[in-house]
Every structure is written in structure tokens, then in C-alpha cells.
Amino acid sequence: MRVAFNATGLLSPLTGIGQYSRQVALGLAACQAVDAEFFYGAYWGTEVRAAPLPAAARVLPWIRRNVPFSYELRQLVQKHRFTSHAQPSRFDVYHEPNILPLPFDGPTVVTVHDLSWIRFPHTHPIERVRAMDKYFEPGLKRASLILTDSEFVKRELMEVFGVRPERILPVLLGVEPLFRPQSATETLPVLSRHALVHGQYLLAVGTLEPRKNLQVALQAFMQLPPAMRKQYPLVLVGMTGWHTSALEAQMAPLVSAGEVRQLGYLSREDLATVVAGALALIYPSIYEGFGLPPLEAMACGLPVIASDVSSLPEVVGDTGLLINPQDADAVAQAMQRLVLDPAVRATLAAKALARSQAFTWDRCVAQTVGAYQQVLKSANV
């Protein structure tokens, strides 16, 4: 089965969608039933990129902020490069893992991760919202089959766009073996570089942007007793996104006091170690199509404080403390409970580790290949 796969998301530092694209691409490259080619914007290849473009983290955000209609220009350039090579005579199916499909005159599978720009448009740059409003629904109509990260996103597509349920297949994401429980001895080399102590910090992972709702995590953290904040600092891991000036101002005194630590974007290896060394993960996001950081924390044997909205209950289940993401008091109470009660931590950690084992990238890839076979069978009927 010849598959065209849009891998342009691998050119930038990988956030959730990028991790999904990379893991599926790696699975396709290793699958004997699939002959995959990967589209990288300006060229095609048969190998999965091992690392993003070095300048992407600096250049791409600048382009989005300063170049008018940057999404439209990017779509125009990619469309030309893609269609010159992606012909039905060359590929049996095209998979777009990042929501907006390029034109392809054949069976097309599209992965839709969430509808956050519709539900919470204020949490996205206006250019992104305009581009999604313009291109999303036409792309949806061209799709032979739509994959979603969760049952929640399937319901969203049915409710907002009236998509028939038989056109949507939820395929849950997985977790890399890299994310596993680690002892204090194992984490020491990485944690010592960041002046962190195993089991003595709270962790928040995600791009610093409005949707991740880190301002509520900070408000909750500030309610903790000063001595607790000193002993258990809040560690933030992730790239700086957009509209962060208010968040940075809120953090400034805590950063100066050493009570909040910003580690920025970490390699996957370092991230897995920093997660494994934490006391708990704090994830008060207001909207997620899946939520990889909670799953990765669960696989490390960490209790998770997560929002009780969108897809997160599907991922966390009864293995964490689910809270209203707008209730800073509830988040603060959950933080104190996990800090002060090792028995609760141990119980939740064991349940989280066990639940995480049901989420594998191998299963995700197998179901994705099954989706390709399904659309090809339908196309040949």
C-alpha cells in the first residue's frame, strides 16, 4: 500500500501534533505492509526526520507574527510542491496528520486533533483562526475518513459540523517507552543540571499560551504556604507560544524567588527524566483533543492533576485528581493534597501506571493502517 504522508510538522520543534505525526510516521516506515513517502514542504523523502530544522523555533514564530497571510502563503507553496508529486498513479492513499489536507485526487485520510479555534478562538492568534475558518470545512468534506484522537473530538465534529459518525474513527494516541518510572539515582544526572531534586517539585508541561491555562496553575501555586513553595517549586517545561506577556508578568516575582523554574523546550530524553522526577503533573488546560503530557506522566508513575473537561477524563480516568480548570482554589487544594499525603500519591501513581499501558503507539499505528485499508476497500467497491 503506497501512502503519501504530510510530515511538514516534523520540521518545527515538536508539540503534541508534531509528536503524533512523528510516531505515526515512524510506525509507517517500519510497517512492511506500507510503502510510505514523507512530504517535507519543499521535498519528499522515504526517511523520517530525526530532528527539526535548527532555525525553525526562531524563524517560524517570527513569520507568523510579522508576515500578513502567512498561513495562506504557506498553503500556496506547499500545495504546489505537494501536487507536483502526489498523483493517484503514485500513491494509493494520502494521510494528512495535521488537520488541513492538501489537494489529492484519491482517497484521503485526515486527522482532526481538536476544534479549539472554534470553541476558544481567543486562545489562538487571529491569523490562525482565519486560516482554519477558511480551509478546515472544505478539507473535512474532501476527506474519505476522519481520524480523531478521542471520542470527545468525534462528538465535537458531529455536533459542530454535522459529520456522520461512520465517517469518523477515533484512534487514541500512545506513549513512548522512554516515559517510564525512574529512581532518584537514574534522574540525578539530568535533574542536577537544572538544580532540581527528585520528588521535590511540581511540574507543568505545555506551550506557554492561553489555552494551556497556566495562569490558573500559577494562581493556585501562589496559594500554597511559602515554605511549601520553597520546598516544592513549580517547574514549567515548554516553548513560549503567543500572548504570554501577562503570564510572564505574573510569573516574574515567583521566578525571582526561585519558586517557579522555566526550563523551556527540552529534548524528549530530558523531558522524560524531568517528568519521572516530579512529584506530580499539573495540567489545567481548558480544552484538549487528547492531552499527551498527562499520559506521559502517567507512564512515569506520576499522579496527575488535570481538568475535568474535553478529552482529559478519557485519558486520565480515575487515576488522577480531576478539577474545574477555572477554579484556582480547587487546583491549590489538589496540589496540597498530593504534597502532604504520600499514600494518596502512591495509590494514584500505581493506578496511573497501569492505565497508561493500554495506550501504545503500536496500536495507534495499526489502527491507522487499518483506516487506510478501509478507505481503499470503499474506493474499490
N, C-alpha and C positions, 0 to 999 in steps of 0.2 A: 504494500500500500504506500503510494507516494504522497507525502504530506508536505505542504508549504506552511511554515510556522513563522509568524512575525516575532522576531527576537530583538527588536529595537529597544525594548525595555531593559535589556542587559547592558546597554551602553552607558547608562547612568548608575549612580550608587543605588543599590537595591533596597527598596522599601517592600511593603507587603506584596504588591502586584509583581514587582521585579523578582522576588523570591519565588513566587508561584510560577512565573514564566521560566525561570532558570531550572527549577526542579522538574517541571514537565518536559522542558527541552532535553535535559539530561536523561530522563526516562525514555523519551522517544529515540534519542541517539543510541541507547543501549538495547532497544527493542528490535528483535530480529524480524518481526512482522511489519516493521515500518522502515521506509526509506525516506528520511526527513532531510529537508534543506531549510536553512535558517536565514531569514531576511534581516539584515542589519542596517537598513536605511539607505546606505549607498552601495552595498554589495551583498552577495549571497555566499553562504558557506555551509559545509557539512559538519562543522565542529561547533560546540557550544563555547562561547567566550568564557574564559576563566576569570576575567576581571573587567570592570567598567573602564571606559575611556578616562585617562588620568585627569583631564580638564573638565569633564562633564559636570562635576559637582559645583564648579565655579561658573562655567560658561552658560549652561542651560538655564539656571535661575535668572541670570542677568538678561538673557534673551527674552524670557517670559515677561520680565518686568518692563523692559525698555523697547522691545520691538512690537509695534502695532500688528495685530492679527497674526501673531507668531504661530498659533495653532493652525490657522488656515494655510499659512506658508509651508509649515512642516507637512501638513496633509498633502499639499500640492506636489511637493518634491518627492515625498515617499510614494505617492500614487504613481508618478511617472516611473520611478525606479522599480517599483513592485510589478506593475502591469507589463513592463517590457520583458519580464522573465516568467511571471506566474501565468502560464497558459494551461487550460484543461488538458492539452495534449502532454503536458509535462508533469502535472500533479493531479491526483485523484480527489484530494480534499485540501482545503485551506483552513487553518486554525488561527483565529485572532485571539490571543490571550489577554488583550488589554482593551476590551470594550468596543472600540471603534474599528470596524473592519474596513480594509481597503477593497477596491473592486476586484472581484474574481468571478469569472463566468463558469462556475461549477459549485459543487457542494461546499458550504461554508459553515464552520462551527465557530461560535463567538462565546467567549467567557465574559459574563457580566458580574462584576465584583460587588457593586452596591449602587444605590441611587442617591448618594449623599448630596450631590449637587442639586437635586430636586428637593429633597427633604430639608436640607440645611444649606441653602445657597450662600448664606453669609459666611460660611466656613471655607469657601473656595475663592480664589481670585476671579474677578469678573470675566476675564478673558476665557478662563477655563469653562465657566458656566455658559457663556455664549456659544463656545465651540461645541460643548456637549448638547446643548439645546438644539443646535443646528444639525449635528451629524448623528446623534445617537439613535433616534427613532427610525430614520431611513436605513441605518445599518442593521437595526433589530429586524426590520421587515425582510432584509436580504438573507438573514441567517436561516440555514436549513435546520439547525438545532442550537439552542442556547444552553450553555453550561452556567451554573451558579455555584458559589462557594458554600451555600447553605440553603436550607428550606426557607429561611426568612427572606432571602433575596428572591427566591421563586415567588413567594407570596407578593412581594413588592411589585414584581413585573406584571403579575396577574392583576393586581389592584390598580396600578398607575397606568399601565399601557394596554390592559385587556389582553395580554398574551395568553393563548390557550395553554393549559397545563401540560398537554402532551408535547408541546414544543420546547419544554424546559426540563433539563436534567440536573438536579443538584449533585455535585461531586465535591465532597468535603476535602479540605486540604490535609496535608500531612506535616510531620515534624522530622527533621534530620536527626540521625543517630548522634550527631555532635552534641545535641542537647540531652544531657543525662545528669544524674546526681554526681556530684564531685565532693571529695573530702576537703578539709581545710588545707591539707598538705598539697593536694592537686591544684587548688586555686591560687596558692600563695604566689607563684611567680608573676601571674597577671595582676592580681589584686594589689600586690606590693607596689607595682608601677603606678597605681592610681591612689595610693595611700588609703586603701580600703582593707577592712578586716572581715574575714569570713563570718557570715551570720550577723553582722552588726551594721547593716544598712538596709533601708527600704529602696525599692527600685521602681522607676517608671521608664518604659521603653516606647518610643514612637517619635515621629517627626514633630518638631515643635511647631504646631499650627492649631488653629482654633478648634477643629473637630476632635482633637485628642483630649481637650478639656483639662489640660494640665493646671489651669488656674484654680480649679476646684481642688485638685490634689495639693496644691500649694496652700490654699486656704485651710484645708484640713490639717496639713502638716504643721502650720503655724499655731493650731490649737493644742498641739501636744505640749506637755510640760518642757520647759527649756532644757532640763537635764536629759530628757528622753531624746530631744532633737540633737543634742550634742553627741549622745552615745550612738544614736541610730540616724545618721544623716540620710537625706533623700537624694538618691543618685539618679540623674537624668541621662538617658542614652538615646541619641538620635540626631539626625540632621536638623538644622534650623530651616524651617519652612518659610511661610509668609505671615505677615500681620502679627509679628511677635514682639513689637515694641512694648506693649502694655505688659505682656508676660515677663519680659526681661526686666522691666522696671519693678515688677512685683517680686522677682527673684533676687534682685540686686543686694538687699541687706542680708538675705539668708546666705547668698554666695559669699559675701564678705565675712560673715561669721563662720563660714565653713560648714554650715548646716545643710546647704544644698550644693551638690557637686555636679558639674556638667562635663560629661565625658565625650560628648559629640558622637560622631559616627564611628563605630567600631567594626573591625573585621568580624566575620562570623565566628571564628575561633575565640577571639577575645570576648565577644558578646556572650557566647555560650558559657564561658567561665564566669563572667560577671553576673550572669543570671543565676548560675548554680551557687554562687557565693552569697546571694542575697538572703535576707530574712523572709521577704515576701515581695510580690509584684503588685503595684498599684496601677489599675487600668480603668479610669473613669470615663472612657470615650463615650460621646453622646450618640455615636452611630458607627456600626461596623458591619461589613458584609460577611466577615468571618472572625478575624482577630488572631493573627499568628502569635503575637507576643504572649498572650495568656497560655496558649497551647505549649509554646516553647518553655515557659516557666513550669507548667505542669509536668512536662517531661523531665525537668531537672529536679522534680520532687519539691516544688515550692507551692505554698498556699497563695492564692490569688484573690485580691480584692478587685472585683470587676463590676461594671454596670449591669443592671438588670434589664437592659433594653436591647433591641435589634437582635443580632445573631449570637451575642455573647453567652446567653444561657444555654444555647445549643452546644457550645464548646466547653464551657466550664461545668455545666450541670450542677450537681450538689457537692462539688469538690472545693468550692471557694465561698467567699462571702460576697453575695450579690447585693449591690446598693443602688439607690437612686443617684444617677450621676450629677444631679443638680443639688444634692444635699451634702454640703461640706461637713455638717455635723455628723452625719451617718458615716462618711468616709473616715473622719477622725476617730470615731468610736471603733470602727473596724481596725484601723491601724493600731490603736491602743490595745485592743483585744489580742491581736496577733503578737505584739511585742511582749505583753505581760503574761500570756498563757501558753507555755510550751506544749501542753497537752493538746490544745486545740490545733496548734501549728502542726504537730506530728500527725494527728488524725487526718486533717485536710491534706497534708503533703502526701500521705500514703494513698489516699483516695485519688488525688490528682495524678500521681504517677501511674496508677493502674488505669485510669480513664484515658490518659494520653496514648497508651499503647494501641488503642483502637484507631488512631489517626496515623496513617502511613502514606508516604509519597508513592510507594509501590502500588498501593491500592488506588490512589488518585490517578496515576498514570494508566493503570489497567482499565479503569472505568472510562478514562478519556479516550483510549484506543477503541474501547467498545463503542463509544459515541461516534467515532469516525466510521466504524463498520456499520453502525445503524443508519447513518445518513447515506452511505454508499449503497446499502441494500435498498433504501427507499428511493434513491435516484435511479436505480436499475429496474424497479418494478414497472 
